[in-house]
Amino acid sequence: MTKKILVAVALIGAFLAGMTHDRWWPGHAHDHDHAHDLQSGYHCPMHPGYKSDKPGKCGICGMELVPDSAPAADVPKGKILHYRDPDDHNYRSEQPGLNPETGNDLEPVYDTPGPGHVAISAEKQQWIGVRTQLVERMTVRDSLRVPGRVAVDETRLTRVSSRTMGWIDKVHADFTGRLVKQGEPLLTLYSPELTASQQEYLLARKARATLQESSVAAVRSANESMAEAARERLRHHWGMDEEALRRLEESGQVQRTTTLYAPVTAFITARNAYPGARVTPETELYTLADLSRVWVIADVFEVDAARIRLGQYARVEPAYAPGRGFRARVTYIFPRIDPQSRTLPVRLEVENRDYFLKPDQFMNVDFEFASAQRLVVPEEAVLDGGLTQTVYADRGEGIFEPRRVETGERFEGRVEILSGLKEGDRIVVSGAFLLDSESKLKNPAAAGPQAHHD
């Protein structure tokens, strides 16, 4: 019995001793456990959610893992932007030192990574193909190439018809596409009305000759007027030329048929003249197109329509013959956008004296604009999100910052930057898509680049 009492007293004494020890040495009881917890794992300073039970590199960004016990000071702070007085934040300096007014030591202000920033080690940058370059100003050759097609100049179309009713006796220009010279005969036509008008003119001439010696001046004048009126009717109403009238006057014989001649040098684009066919003044016998000057109808994309001006020059060349170019001038801009292709038709005039260009031929149209200094970046550097465009700026030390930019025109694989970057900034031109994916994975709520504050 005595033995059991002694054991109980010993246990109570040990318990009280432990309580007393914890009371007077509160930190010592948990030192070992706490140390074990602090050293129980490692994490990435840029991605705290990435954990590991042993040292190594972050599987996301490649940075060295730090112990869970690492103080916040071990986390990279980024570049030093400037130095400031801790008591007067309005005082700034590019170099460390003292504020001459207060005598305070200046403290560094770091370019601390914000939401959306990505940290990638140099090794991983090489592995995923990240490549950077400086933003620069360039004198660019600003041009715009659009498709086009050749069309007939409608102001150079001529329609040939007869001024009298009759029947076609013979056709000289007998197929579509033929080039006819000005004054070349097209067809001969028999017309009873024309025959009657010729007889009327010959009788008026005979009466004028008979009464030429009349003593009555009024009679002579009347016969002269009748002959002249008959001649003018043949010339203007029926379309007889001076050569045909001269033959009629010299021979004194009515010409059974009359010939229609080509009024211009042109190609026959339509023909409705066949031997024996009956024609009226409403019958369109030929359509002639003068192709020494043609139109080129260019289809300018809707987004580029505002850049085109009347009188502007462009170079046009056949799609099948690159290098064979012609100089053309904008003479008309159509008033509406094509609803199907969303393009604006623009009409250009081009000289075609050797008839090299053919109607309905496909063309390449190059508009040239004034060259100027532009702030440009490669097209692949810009991530187009529809409503926003983003590039990744290299802040050094493996840190990349998303920047929203406003883009302008595109030319020769480059994009004009209107805002968001400045000359000399270093940006990612290859691998930006991978950085963007990492940025969104790290901080999906980040809406864009954040401003840096002191």
C-alpha positions in Angstrom: 0.0 0.0 0.0 2.8 2.3 0.9 4.5 1.6 -2.5 1.4 2.6 -4.4 1.2 5.9 -2.5 4.8 6.7 -3.3 4.3 6.1 -7.1 1.2 8.4 -7.1 3.1 11.2 -5.3 6.0 10.8 -7.8 3.7 11.2 -10.8 2.0 14.3 -9.3 5.4 15.8 -8.6 6.6 15.3 -12.2 3.4 16.9 -13.5 3.8 20.0 -11.3 7.5 20.2 -12.3 6.5 20.3 -16.0 3.9 23.0 -15.4 6.4 25.1 -13.5 9.0 24.7 -16.2 6.5 25.8 -18.9 5.5 28.7 -16.8 9.0 30.0 -16.3 10.4 28.9 -19.8 7.4 29.5 -22.1 9.3 29.3 -25.3 11.4 26.4 -24.7 8.7 23.8 -24.6 7.8 24.3 -28.2 11.2 25.2 -29.6 11.8 21.8 -31.1 8.3 21.4 -32.5 8.3 25.0 -33.9 11.7 24.5 -35.5 10.4 21.3 -37.0 7.4 23.1 -38.5 9.5 26.0 -39.9 11.8 23.5 -41.6 9.0 21.2 -42.7 8.8 22.6 -46.3 9.8 25.0 -49.0 7.9 27.4 -51.2 8.4 29.7 -54.2 8.7 33.4 -53.3 6.8 34.4 -56.4 4.2 31.6 -56.2 3.5 30.9 -52.5 1.0 28.2 -53.4 3.8 26.1 -54.9 5.1 23.8 -52.0 7.8 21.2 -51.7 9.2 19.1 -48.9 12.8 19.6 -50.1 14.9 22.3 -51.7 14.8 22.9 -55.5 13.4 25.1 -58.1 9.8 26.3 -58.7 8.0 24.2 -61.3 6.1 27.3 -62.4 8.8 30.0 -62.8 12.0 28.2 -62.1 13.1 30.3 -59.1 14.9 28.8 -56.2 12.6 27.6 -53.5 13.0 29.2 -50.0 12.3 27.6 -46.6 8.9 28.3 -45.2 10.7 30.1 -42.4 12.3 32.6 -44.9 11.5 36.2 -44.0 9.7 38.4 -46.4 13.0 40.3 -47.1 14.1 37.2 -49.0 11.5 37.7 -51.7 12.8 39.6 -54.7 11.8 43.3 -54.6 12.5 44.1 -58.3 14.5 47.0 -59.6 15.1 50.2 -57.6 13.1 52.9 -59.2 14.6 55.8 -57.2 15.5 56.9 -53.6 13.3 58.9 -51.3 13.4 60.6 -47.9 11.4 58.4 -45.4 9.9 61.6 -43.8 9.4 63.6 -47.1 8.2 61.4 -49.9 8.2 64.3 -52.3 12.0 64.3 -52.2 13.5 61.9 -54.7 16.9 61.1 -56.1 18.3 58.7 -58.6 21.3 57.9 -56.4 21.5 56.9 -52.7 22.7 59.4 -50.2 21.3 62.1 -47.8 18.5 64.6 -48.1 20.5 67.9 -47.8 17.5 69.6 -46.1 16.6 67.0 -43.5 19.9 65.1 -43.3 17.9 61.8 -43.5 19.3 58.7 -45.2 17.4 58.0 -48.4 15.7 54.7 -48.7 15.3 52.7 -52.0 11.9 52.5 -53.7 11.5 49.1 -55.4 9.6 48.4 -58.6 7.6 45.8 -56.7 5.9 43.2 -59.0 2.1 43.7 -59.1 -0.8 41.6 -60.1 -0.3 39.8 -63.4 3.5 40.0 -63.3 5.5 36.9 -64.1 8.9 35.8 -62.8 10.8 33.4 -65.1 14.4 32.3 -64.5 16.9 32.8 -67.3 17.2 29.0 -67.7 13.5 28.6 -68.2 13.3 31.7 -70.5 15.7 29.9 -72.8 13.8 26.7 -72.5 10.4 28.1 -73.5 11.9 30.4 -76.1 11.4 33.8 -74.5 13.1 36.5 -76.7 13.1 40.2 -76.1 14.1 43.4 -78.0 13.9 47.1 -77.6 11.0 49.2 -78.7 12.2 51.6 -81.4 11.2 54.2 -83.8 11.5 53.4 -87.5 10.9 55.2 -90.8 8.4 52.8 -92.3 7.2 52.5 -95.9 3.5 52.8 -95.3 1.6 51.0 -98.1 -1.7 49.2 -98.6 -2.3 46.3 -101.0 -5.8 45.5 -102.0 -7.4 43.4 -104.8 -8.9 45.0 -107.9 -10.3 44.3 -111.3 -10.2 46.0 -114.7 -13.4 47.6 -116.0 -14.3 49.4 -119.2 -14.2 53.2 -118.9 -17.9 54.0 -119.3 -17.1 57.5 -120.6 -15.4 55.8 -123.6 -18.3 53.6 -124.7 -19.9 54.4 -128.1 -23.2 52.9 -129.3 -23.8 52.8 -133.0 -27.3 52.9 -134.5 -29.0 53.9 -137.7 -31.0 57.2 -138.0 -33.4 55.6 -140.4 -35.4 52.5 -140.8 -34.1 50.0 -143.3 -32.5 46.6 -143.9 -28.9 45.6 -143.5 -27.3 44.8 -146.9 -23.8 43.9 -145.9 -21.9 43.6 -142.6 -18.1 44.5 -142.6 -17.4 44.4 -138.8 -18.7 40.9 -138.2 -17.5 39.7 -134.8 -17.4 40.8 -131.2 -13.9 41.7 -129.9 -12.6 43.1 -133.1 -10.7 46.3 -133.1 -12.1 48.8 -135.6 -10.3 52.0 -136.6 -12.1 55.3 -136.8 -13.7 55.8 -140.2 -13.6 52.0 -141.0 -16.9 50.8 -142.5 -19.2 48.8 -140.2 -22.1 47.9 -142.5 -24.1 49.0 -145.5 -27.8 49.7 -145.1 -30.7 50.0 -147.6 -33.4 52.5 -146.5 -36.4 53.6 -148.6 -36.7 56.8 -146.6 -33.1 57.7 -147.3 -33.5 57.0 -151.0 -36.5 59.3 -151.1 -34.6 62.1 -149.3 -31.8 61.8 -151.9 -34.2 62.1 -154.8 -35.7 65.2 -153.1 -32.3 66.7 -152.8 -31.5 66.0 -156.5 -34.8 67.6 -157.6 -34.1 70.7 -155.5 -30.7 71.0 -157.1 -32.1 70.7 -160.5 -34.8 73.3 -159.8 -32.2 75.7 -158.4 -30.1 75.3 -161.6 -33.2 75.9 -163.8 -34.4 79.0 -162.0 -31.0 80.4 -161.3 -31.4 82.9 -164.2 -34.9 83.9 -163.0 -35.5 87.7 -162.8 -37.5 87.2 -159.6 -35.1 87.3 -156.7 -37.7 85.7 -154.3 -37.9 82.6 -156.6 -34.2 82.2 -156.7 -33.9 82.5 -153.0 -36.7 80.0 -152.3 -35.1 77.4 -154.6 -31.7 78.0 -153.0 -33.3 77.5 -149.5 -35.1 74.3 -150.6 -31.9 72.7 -152.0 -29.9 73.7 -148.9 -32.6 72.3 -146.5 -32.7 69.0 -148.4 -28.9 68.7 -148.2 -28.9 69.5 -144.4 -31.6 66.9 -143.9 -29.4 64.2 -145.5 -26.4 65.3 -143.5 -27.8 65.8 -140.1 -31.0 63.8 -140.0 -30.0 60.8 -142.0 -26.3 60.9 -141.1 -24.8 61.0 -144.6 -21.2 62.2 -144.4 -19.6 64.8 -146.7 -18.0 62.2 -148.9 -21.3 60.5 -149.6 -23.0 63.8 -150.3 -20.2 64.8 -152.7 -20.6 61.5 -154.6 -24.3 62.1 -154.8 -23.9 65.6 -156.2 -21.3 64.6 -158.7 -23.1 61.5 -160.0 -26.6 62.8 -159.8 -27.6 59.2 -159.1 -29.5 58.1 -156.0 -27.3 55.7 -153.9 -29.3 52.6 -153.1 -27.4 51.9 -149.9 -25.6 53.9 -147.4 -22.6 52.9 -145.3 -22.2 53.3 -141.5 -18.6 54.1 -140.4 -16.9 53.6 -137.0 -16.9 56.9 -135.1 -13.9 56.0 -133.0 -11.1 53.5 -132.7 -12.4 50.9 -130.3 -13.2 47.3 -129.7 -16.6 45.8 -130.5 -18.0 44.6 -127.2 -21.5 43.9 -128.5 -23.0 43.4 -132.0 -26.6 43.3 -133.2 -25.9 43.7 -136.9 -26.6 40.8 -139.3 -27.2 40.7 -143.1 -30.8 41.1 -144.0 -31.9 42.2 -140.6 -34.5 45.0 -140.3 -33.3 47.9 -138.2 -35.0 51.0 -136.8 -33.5 54.1 -135.1 -34.0 52.3 -131.8 -31.8 49.3 -132.8 -28.4 49.3 -131.2 -26.2 47.8 -133.9 -22.8 48.0 -132.2 -21.3 48.8 -128.8 -17.7 50.1 -129.1 -15.3 50.4 -126.1 -12.2 52.5 -126.3 -9.7 50.6 -124.1 -6.8 53.0 -124.5 -7.8 54.1 -121.0 -9.5 51.8 -118.5 -10.8 51.8 -115.0 -9.5 49.6 -112.1 -12.1 49.0 -109.4 -10.2 48.4 -106.1 -11.9 46.8 -103.1 -10.5 48.6 -100.1 -11.2 47.0 -96.7 -13.6 48.9 -94.5 -11.0 49.6 -91.8 -8.7 51.3 -94.4 -11.4 53.2 -96.2 -10.6 56.5 -94.5 -7.1 56.5 -95.8 -8.1 56.8 -99.5 -8.3 60.3 -101.0 -9.5 61.6 -104.4 -6.5 62.3 -106.7 -4.3 59.8 -104.8 -1.9 57.7 -106.9 -1.4 54.0 -106.7 0.5 51.3 -108.6 -1.6 48.6 -110.2 -0.2 45.4 -111.7 -1.9 42.2 -113.1 -2.1 39.3 -110.7 -0.5 37.0 -113.3 2.3 39.4 -114.2 4.0 40.8 -111.1 6.4 43.5 -111.9 4.5 44.8 -114.8 3.0 47.9 -113.1 1.0 50.9 -114.2 0.5 54.2 -112.5 -3.2 54.9 -111.7 -5.1 57.8 -110.1 -8.1 57.7 -107.8 -11.0 59.4 -109.6 -14.0 58.3 -107.7 -14.8 56.8 -104.3 -18.1 54.9 -104.2 -20.7 56.1 -101.6 -21.4 52.8 -99.9 -19.8 49.7 -98.5 -20.4 46.3 -100.1 -22.5 44.5 -97.6 -21.1 41.1 -98.5 -17.4 41.7 -98.6 -17.4 44.7 -96.3 -15.2 46.6 -98.7 -15.4 50.0 -100.3 -15.1 50.1 -104.1 -12.6 52.8 -105.3 -12.2 53.7 -109.0 -8.8 54.4 -110.5 -8.0 55.5 -114.1 -5.0 54.1 -115.9 -3.6 54.6 -119.4 -3.6 51.4 -121.5 -2.3 52.5 -124.8 -0.9 49.1 -125.8 -4.2 47.4 -124.6 -2.2 45.2 -122.2 -4.9 45.4 -119.6 -8.1 43.5 -120.3 -11.6 44.1 -118.9 -12.4 41.8 -115.8 -8.7 41.1 -115.3 -7.7 40.7 -111.6 -5.2 43.3 -110.4 -3.1 44.0 -107.3 -3.5 47.6 -106.2 -0.7 49.2 -104.0 -1.5 52.5 -102.4 1.5 54.4 -101.2 1.4 56.8 -98.2 3.9 59.3 -96.8 6.7 57.7 -94.8 7.1 58.8 -91.2 8.8 57.9 -87.9 6.6 55.4 -86.1 7.0 53.6 -82.7 6.7 50.0 -83.8 6.9 46.5 -82.4 6.8 43.1 -84.1 3.3 41.7 -84.7 3.9 38.6 -82.6 4.7 40.8 -79.6 1.1 42.0 -79.4 -1.5 39.7 -77.8 -4.9 40.7 -79.2 -7.7 40.1 -76.8 -10.4 41.7 -79.0 -11.1 44.8 -76.9 -7.6 45.0 -75.5 -4.1 44.5 -76.8 -1.3 43.5 -74.4 2.5 43.3 -74.6 4.9 42.0 -71.9 7.6 44.4 -70.8 10.9 43.0 -69.5 11.6 44.7 -66.1 14.8 42.8 -65.5 15.7 40.1 -63.0 13.4 37.7 -64.8 10.3 39.7 -64.1 7.8 40.5 -66.9 5.0 43.0 -66.7 1.8 43.0 -68.8 1.1 46.3 -70.5 -2.0 47.4 -72.2 -1.2 49.2 -75.4 -3.2 51.1 -78.1 -2.2 49.9 -81.6 -2.4 51.8 -84.9 -1.6 50.7 -88.4 0.0 47.4 -89.5 2.7 47.2 -92.1 5.4 44.6 -93.1 5.0 42.5 -90.0 5.1 45.4 -87.6 2.4 47.2 -85.5 2.4 50.9 -84.7 2.1 51.6 -80.9 0.1 54.7 -80.1 0.3 54.5 -76.3 1.4 52.1 -73.5 5.1 51.9 -74.5 7.9 54.3 -75.1 11.1 54.2 -77.1 13.7 52.1 -75.3 11.4 49.8 -73.4 12.3 46.2 -73.7 9.4 43.8 -74.6 8.9 40.1 -75.2 8.7 39.4 -78.9 8.7 35.6 -78.7 7.0 33.5 -76.0 4.5 36.2 -75.0 1.6 33.7 -75.2 3.2 31.4 -72.6 3.9 34.3 -70.3 0.3 35.4 -70.6 -1.0 32.0 -69.8 1.2 31.9 -66.7 0.1 35.4 -65.7 -3.6 34.4 -65.9 -2.9 31.1 -64.0 -1.2 33.0 -61.2 -3.7 35.8 -60.9 -6.9 35.2 -62.9 -8.5 38.3 -61.4 -5.9 40.7 -62.7 -7.6 43.0 -65.1 -4.4 44.5 -66.5 -1.3 46.3 -65.7 -1.3 48.1 -62.3 0.3 51.5 -61.6 3.3 51.6 -59.3 2.9 53.6 -56.1 5.5 54.7 -53.6 
